[in-house]
Amino acid sequence: MSSMRTTVVFVLVLMMVLPYLGTAKGRGRGSKWWGIARAGEPNNLVSNSIKENSITNSYLDPDVHATLRRKQRRLVRDHPGVVVAVAKGAKQAISECKHQFKNRRWNCPTKDFHRGRNLFGKIVDRACRETAFIYALMSAAVTHSVSRACSEGAIESCTCDYSQRGPSGADWEWGGCSDNIQFGVKFSREFVDAGEKGRDIRYMMNLHNNEAGRVHVSTEMRQECKCHGMSGSCTVRTCWMRLPFFRVVGDNLKDRFDGASRVLISNTGRTPGNGRKKYNYQLKPYNPEHKAPSKKDLVYYENSPNFCEKNLKLGIAGTQGRVCNETSIGVDGCDLMCCGRGYKTEVKEVVERCACTFHWCCEVKCKVCRTKKTIHTCL
């Protein structure tokens, strides 16, 4: 009888910890496709196997093929031209990440690897807020790039979004070529989320952050209009929906990074489905006094590592030798950037182009100026 009770207790405990299993290894498993950003020039992403100008008979470059999972390869084959947009989006996300964190201890370092999650280093194996930002930004970039490629006619299976044909205003009417955000969101959801498997908390975290990136793109769509009328009188306007500048998306996600929600996984109970009991797991705030994360919020469940010191295991370079701002009290200031270790000051001569003038046509001529700059670097 006691052995039966022990078995029951063991099963109950196993059911409670099951959602957390599988998080020790392969935590960044859905990031393999990011390597497409390092897989050559856009024109080389797809090679033609039969004849020129035949996209339908093309095959993926080997480096690209290695970064994609089976479902992702199928999506690329089903939507000729989309692989270039995905690669462009991934490169755009890398550039934006480096811009947003250029003055932080963690400055979004990347490595020149073609495959796997080594692109951003081993930080993606940790479920911290930096990883949350990367996932959301990469998903947003694919949504943004694919939506724009549709309206530019670069993808065979989609065009402009002509569904914006609702009621017009008093002095304007729908028209033009709206960016196809519906296709972009749908494709991103299928392509980006394809690498995520399981029911553990990391799986749910990744899916939530992926979707948050897409939501930030779709909710920032804006209306653009063009005037029509005699001598530019603008008696009537034609309007369409346009994607936001990606910098706007990056800024918004950076704000969400600063206020990211630490979460736990909760079991909301069992619901019957297909003759079996199905468990419903949801993310809930780590602090019960905090509100549940919204669709736009970034979520994480592990604390960020110490970026002050070098950590070879996590691929962290530390802040030694980083340039800092002596007069700033923010994160780029020498006190915070150098983690209290101090800094050194040097006066260096810098050679720059200056006094540039445009000469018709079409040449820009500049002088070479030598200036002295005071540079502060962390010890």
Phi, psi and omega in degrees: 000318179295324179295324178295319178297320178298319179296317180298316179298318180298317180297318180297317179297318180299321179295328181286323184266351182307317181298340183266347181292151178088004182270348184285326182239148176066029183298328180260034188298330182281003186263003186301323184294344180302335180300347178298338179291341181248015187261046173091181180285154182307321182292345182257001182292328180234130177251152182262131186262345185238302182209162181293155178060026178240088183292327185293339181254024183270163177226158185284147170301142182306321180295322178290316181304322183290336182274345187256147174275171187302314181296322179294322177297320178296318179298321179294320179293323183286341182232076182306131180101344186286333183296326178293320179294321179296315179297320178296319178296319180297318178295321179296322179293320179298313180299318181291321179298316179295324178294314185293331185244019184296334182252020180252163176302314171268114186250033176056056179290145177232159180240153185272062176253142181280331191235160172072187184270015177287354182304312178259010181081186186281003178300331182287349174281353180251133185274056182259179185291332177296318177296320178301317180296316181300313181299314181296319182292318179296319178295318178297321182293320177295316178302312183295312184292318180292319178300317180291321180298327177299311182290340177272357179076023184270350179241128187295328190270002179215160180225200173296158177271107181261014181283346179284076181229036179280195180299134178269172180272184182293324183236022178210161179216154179291144178180194177071197185242102178281142175296138188274076182292330180296316178292319181300316179294315182297315181294316180299319181297320180284319186281307185292320183281353185297333183277355184265128179223153176110186178231009185283176184294328180292322176301313181290324177298313181298315180297318179298313182291325175301314181291324178300320178299317179294321181297321181294331176284311186293324182283348178262007176301139184232157180270131174241146184226156176233133183280148174226146179147171181294127176054039177068029183288344177060046178292333176213149179238145172256129186235153179211170180261132185237145176295152175287162169297141184295335176299325177298316178298316179299318178298317181294318179293327177295320176298320179291329176299315181296332179246030183300151184260126173279134189230165170235171175253140181231149177260115184272006178118181182249140177233140181290144178199123180055038178080001181236160175277130182243128181272138178252116180251137181225158176273134177229157183298141175298321175264115184299343179278349179272155179283157179295145181296140177276176180296336181269346184284148171268146182233151177207167177222002175238145177292151178291147177289171177280110182274001182288318185252154179294135178224098184295328181297322180260001179071032181263126185277344185080179183253005178297128181088356178286143177283137180228166182256113186295329186268354184270144175256007180271194183293340178271356180290155184296328180297313182280315182300320184272002174057032178080005181277347184094176182209163177247152182241131179227147173254116183242148175272125183247131178262121182225156172281139182210171178049048182283139178227148180264130179246130179284139332238133017212092188218142176247123180247136182230157172265164177254119182248142177248120180233157178256130181235142177268122185240132180249129179231145184289143175277000000 
